[in-house]
Amino acid sequence: MLEKTLEKIAEKILTLDEASLAALWDQYKQKMEKFQPNREWERSVIVFFIINSVRVKNHIFNERIVHHYQQGEPKPEESTPKGKPTLKLVK
């Protein structure tokens, strides 16, 4: 149950735009730095780290894509075909 809940949260977070999140980074950093023993402060800490998590994930993802490209390897999505296979017309 807990694992499925976390996966659903992650799926929702993956739909968020990094640029929009980055615009909120400073706001939540300031809230986090002003400690108050309440639920609002706790949420601010969680949001701050969610924003950082998305930024780190995108950074790692982009580094890996560049590495694959420089090594002449196929892009990860090309190595595991999805959907219908590519068909060739033979006469």
N, C-alpha and C positions, 0 to 999 in steps of 0.2 A: 504494500500500500504506500509506504513512504517513498520507495523508489519510483513508483509510477507518478506520484505527486511531484517529485523533484524533476522528473523527465518532462512533465507537462509545463512546469515553470520554465525549464530550460528552453522548451520549444517556443513558448511565448517570448522569451527574451531574445531568441534568435531572429524574431521578426522585427525587432526594434532597429532603427537606423542609428549607426554609430555617430554620425554627425549631430543628430538631435541629442543623443546621450552626452556627447562631449560638451555640448552647450550647457548641460546641467551639472557637469563635473565640479566646477568651482563652488556652485551653490551648495551642493551636498557635502563638499569638503569642509566648508565653513560651518555648516550645521553640525557635522561630526566633531569638529574641533571644539565646539562649545558644549562640553559635556553637561548633560542634565539627566538625572536618573529617572527617565520616563520612556514610554513606548515610542514617542516621536523621535527621540535621539537614536533609539535602537533601529528604527526603520531607516533613518538617515545613514547610519553605518552600513546597513545591508544594501541600500540603493547605491551608495558610493562604491562599494566593492563589486556590485553587479556591473556598474559602468566600467570599472577597471577591468573586470573579467572579459567583457566584450571587446575592449580595446586590446587586451593581451591576446585574446583568441584571434582577432583579425590580424594582428602583427605576426603571430606565428604562422597563420594560414598564408599570408602574403609572402613571408620568407620561404616557406616550403614550395610555393608555386614558382617563385623565382629560381630556387635551387633545382627543381625539376626541369625548368626551361633551360637553364644553363648546362645541365647534364645531358640534354637532348632526350630526356625521358618523356613519354607521353604524359599529358596532364592526367591527374588522378581520375577525373570523370571519364576520360577516354579509355582508361585501362579496365574499367568495369562498365560495359555497355548496359544501358537501361532502356526499357521500353521495347518497341519493335526492332527487330534486327534489320540491318541495312541489307536490302535485297538487290541483286544484280539481274537485269533482264538478259536472258540468254535466248537467242533465236536459232 
